[in-house]
Amino acid sequence: MLGAITELREDIQSSTIGIRLLDKASALLCAYVKVSGVYTPQATKKAIAVLIRANIPGRTDKMIPYLNNKEDEDVFKFENMVINIDSPEEAYNILKKHL
């Protein structure tokens, strides 16, 4: 997601995106670039809460309560970096710094 923001920031803004797994970190990045909608097969409750606060319509096939580190090690790591962050701008800066 960070790579897409860097390359396509203007084009992503106001677009509907699809993402394999929506965690809080990804949802905060969606809010940061102001996408107009999100579709994902799986989303965490915290990710959906971020979309709701940002007024971004989202659709998921399956709501999962949280990620565990067996699902995807990188996703789990990014999720933990922003666990106590609610600001999309702050999340972007933290995640960008660690890449």
N, C-alpha and C positions, 0 to 999 in steps of 0.2 A: 504494500500500500504506500509506503514512503517513497519508493521508486516511482510509482505512478504519479504521486503528487509532485515530485521534482520534475518529471518529464512533461506532465500533461496538466498542470495545475489549472490553467485557464479553461481547458477542455473538459475537465472533470466537474468543475463548478456547474451547478444546475443540471447535472446528468444523473440518471438512475444507474447505480452500479450493482453488479453481482459479485458476491464474495463467498468462498467455500465455507468459511466459518467466521461468524461475526462475534468477536469478543469486545470487551470494553475499550481496549486500545484501538481497534479498528473503527469502532463506532465514534470514538472521539476524533479520529482522523477524518471520518466522513463529515462530522460536524465542523471540523476545522476548514475544510474546503467547500463546505456548504453544498453538498450533493442534494439533489431533489428527491431521491428515494434510494432504498436499498432492498435487494432480494438476497436471501441466503438460505441454504438448506438447514443450517443450524445456527442458533444464536443463544448467547447467555442472557440471563435476566438483566444483568448489569448493562449489557450492550443495548438491549431494548429500552431500558430506562434512559440511556444517553440519547437515543434517537427521539424518544418522546419529549425530553427536555428541549431538544434542538428543533422540534417540530418537523422532523424528517419522517415521512411515511416509510414503514418497513414491512417486509413480509418474510416470514420464516416458516419452514415446514415442521421444524422441531425446536422447541424451547428446551435448553439444558440449564440446570441450576448454576453450574460453574464449570470451568475447565479443570482438568487435572493434567499433570505433566506427562501422562501416557498418551494423550491425544496428539500433541504436536509440541515438541520441546521449545521451538522458537516462539510460537504463539503464547505458550505458557509464560515464558520469560518476559515478553512484552506486556502481557496482562498484569504481571506482578509489578512492573515498573510504574504503572499508572493506577494501581489499586485504590489509592487515596486521592486521586486527582479528578477534578470535575471540569476543569477549564480545557477546552479543545486546544487553545494556543499553548498552554503549559505542557499538555501531553505531547503535542507535536515537537516542541523544543526538547523535551526529555528524550523522546524516542529518537529524534534525529541525532542528538548528541551521542547516543549509545551505539549508533551504527557506524 
